[in-house]
Amino acid sequence: MSLETRLERYRRLIEISRDLASTLDLDPLLNRIIEAACDLTGAQAASILLYDDTARQLYFQAATNMDPVMRGLIVPMDSLAGWIVSNRKSLRIGDVNQDNRYFNNVAKTVSFSTQSLIGVPLIAKDRVVGVLEALNKQSGEFSDDDEDLLSVLGAQAAIAIENTRLFQQSDLIAEFVHELRTPLASVNTATYLLLRPELSAEQSHQIIQNIQSETLRLTTLASSFLDVARLESGRVQFQKSLFPLETLLQECRGALAPRADESEISVAVMVSPKDLAVHADRDKLKQVVLNLLSNAIKYNRPAGSVLLQAEKQGKEIRLGVSDTGPGIPEEEVTHLFEKFYRVRGTERKVMGTGLGLSICKGIVQAHGGRIEVKSKLGEGTTFTVFLPESTGG
């Protein structure tokens, strides 16, 4: 490589480093890193695997050739990427198919074949946060210069990833603390009142019920907060499998049947075709459906109805939850997926955290899908989850 070419690549690396430092949203950041990896090394593709040091698990998070099936896919620690994490060293392989550490489950799942590879550890503050890989040199073979450039990029990328996580967490914590104030103030007032000697037994019982309600709200808020924090930091792993949707929807219907019966709300399930299956994380998708169904019941009218519907629509699998509730004002629909947002007028009527829909959106997007909402005042609301065909069975 000529001196001029080498200087140009380092100039490009400096520009990329500045760009990474200004990005504080994790997914766009990871996409910029892998695009830069391809650009600097002349690779056909690149990927980032993140490492969860608590669970000691390594999993795909971003790739230039990313298929929804890949995201969250756990990679064994005896793989090439696992070796890089364990040894905290870079690795360059001319033909991965000749190396018994090569994890070829991805190649079996998606239409991409890996030949050559450079992988470097992403280390920030002496802690491994993941692995950056460049795959298939487009011309010739990966060189020492390619490995050096990727190592420098990896060092910058690791710092950027950690800074983004810290920024998101600090922002989320500030919101969380703000949301804690109301239930904590209620509990504090209630305990103060309980100490007053003139309280009747009936009044004391009512206050104790209020404390119990607010404590439950705090517990739910904390649990939801952790879900959001894991999703936003990219620390959620997805265990995907192929399963029938009707079985899942019927399970969700059964789980919330007592709550629906209390308000005489009927819940119907329609799946077309009947054997429609999806390749996804079953527990995470069930969490989405339960949340949407719970909302459809809570915010419905007495003796109303809910329809759980799944069908194959073109190249997508469509999953809808429709209710006959009062509907949502148009100006509020666009805010529904914001953290801690609740529709005005519902805060005191129905207990909630304002995090459920944000969690649903994060899970669906991690599957390569999207979630939409349509609502009409006086007629009801429909939430629709779209999953790409490549996620379906």
Buried (B, 14 or more C-beta within 10 A) or exposed (E): EEEEEEEEBBEBBEEBBEBBEEBBEBBEBBBBBBBBBBBBBBBBBBBBBBBBEEEEBBBBBBBBBBBBBBBBBBBEBEBBBBBBBEEEEBBBBEEBEEBEBBBEBBBEBBEBEBEBBBBBBBBBEEEBBBBBBBBBBEEEEBBEBBBBBBBBBBBBBBBBBBBBBEEBBEEBEEBBEEBBEEBEEBBEBBEEBEEEEEBEEEEEEEBEEBBEBBEEBBEBBEEBBEBBBBBBBBBBBBEBEEBBBBEBBBBBBEBBEEBBEEEEBEBEBEBEEEEBBBBBBBEBBBBBBBBBBBBBBBBBBEEBBBBBBBBBEEEBBBBBBBBBBBBBEEEBBEEBBEBBBBBEEBEEEEBBBBBBBBBBBBBBBBBBBBBEBBBEEEEBBBBBBBBBEBBBB
